[in-house]
Amino acid sequence: MVFISKDNWDTITNESLKACVDFLRSCDPAGLAIGKHIVTEDIFCNVMEYETKIVDGDVFETHRAYADVQVLGAGTEKIALPAGKIEFMPYLEENDNEPCTSESRTYVRLTAGDLCVLLPGEPHLPGVAEMAAAPVKKLVFKIPAGKL
């Protein structure tokens, strides 16, 4: 997992991540239409709105085919990361998800403009509330494995 604040976007050297940042700079992320947006021939972005949630024992997700670059257009959320032994469940190829659980977790806090890069195989649980459920608008860029 790599965390990049908006203040550090100019330090990005990877071409795939630069394409994501260029896309973000070309639009108003908070005003972007819900749904799938094509960024490049290989990269797309899913835009969604939801309420964050308090988690207790929820299942993490991992991906094999794509890396995630998660960015908030509006709101604040935490992404849970496993901090203990990980137990994997069967891979679901149709939605590129290998669910897993962990005995304990740690968190990364995202605010509008922060990038959280999650490589294939890195378990994560997005959408975690800070103190209480709150609305967020999120952009999740999908970059093919091997392009980072």
Residue pairs with C-beta under 8 A, 6 or more apart in sequence:
1 81
1 108
1 116
1 117
1 118
1 119
1 122
1 124
2 115
2 116
2 117
3 108
3 114
3 115
3 116
3 117
4 11
4 12
4 17
4 114
4 115
4 117
5 113
5 114
5 115
6 112
6 113
6 114
6 115
9 21
9 24
9 115
12 18
12 21
14 148
16 40
16 42
16 43
16 143
16 147
16 148
17 69
17 115
17 117
17 143
17 148
19 39
19 40
19 43
20 39
20 43
20 45
20 69
20 71
20 115
20 141
20 143
21 115
23 37
23 39
23 45
23 141
24 71
24 113
24 139
28 73
29 71
29 72
29 73
29 74
29 112
29 113
29 137
29 139
30 73
30 74
30 112
30 137
31 73
32 47
32 73
32 137
32 139
33 47
34 47
34 48
34 49
35 46
35 47
36 44
36 45
36 46
36 47
37 44
37 45
37 46
37 47
38 44
38 45
39 45
39 141
42 143
42 144
42 147
43 141
43 142
43 143
43 144
43 147
44 141
44 142
45 139
45 140
45 141
45 142
46 139
46 140
46 142
47 73
47 137
47 138
47 139
48 137
48 138
48 140
49 135
49 136
49 137
49 138
50 127
50 135
50 136
50 138
51 133
51 134
51 135
51 136
52 75
52 77
52 78
52 127
52 128
52 129
52 130
52 133
52 134
52 135
52 136
53 127
53 128
53 129
53 133
54 128
54 129
54 132
54 133
55 80
55 125
55 128
55 129
57 101
58 80
58 125
59 89
59 99
59 100
59 101
59 125
60 80
60 82
60 86
60 99
60 100
60 101
60 102
60 123
60 124
60 125
61 97
61 98
61 99
61 100
61 123
61 124
61 125
62 88
62 97
62 98
62 99
62 100
62 120
62 121
62 122
62 123
62 124
63 96
63 97
63 98
63 118
63 120
63 121
64 91
64 96
64 98
64 120
64 121
64 145
65 96
65 120
65 144
65 145
66 96
66 120
66 142
66 143
66 144
66 145
67 117
67 118
67 119
67 120
67 142
67 143
67 144
67 145
67 147
67 148
68 116
68 117
68 118
68 124
68 140
68 141
68 142
68 143
69 115
69 116
69 117
69 118
69 140
69 141
69 143
70 79
70 110
70 115
70 116
70 118
70 126
70 138
70 139
70 140
70 141
71 110
71 113
71 114
71 115
71 116
71 138
71 139
71 140
71 141
72 110
72 111
72 112
72 113
72 114
72 136
72 137
72 138
72 139
73 112
73 137
73 138
73 139
74 112
74 135
74 136
74 137
75 112
75 134
75 135
75 136
75 137
75 138
76 109
76 110
76 111
76 112
76 130
76 134
76 136
77 109
77 110
77 126
77 127
77 128
77 129
77 130
77 134
77 136
77 138
78 107
78 108
78 109
78 110
78 128
78 129
78 130
79 107
79 108
79 110
79 116
79 124
79 125
79 126
79 128
80 105
80 106
80 107
80 124
80 125
80 126
80 128
81 105
81 106
81 107
81 108
81 122
81 123
81 124
81 125
82 100
82 102
82 104
82 105
82 123
83 102
83 104
83 105
83 106
84 102
84 103
84 104
84 105
85 102
85 103
86 100
86 101
86 102
86 123
87 100
87 101
87 102
88 98
88 99
88 100
89 98
89 99
89 100
89 101
90 98
91 97
91 98
92 98
92 99
100 123
102 123
105 125
107 128
108 116
109 130
110 116
117 148
118 124
119 148
120 145
126 138
127 136
127 138
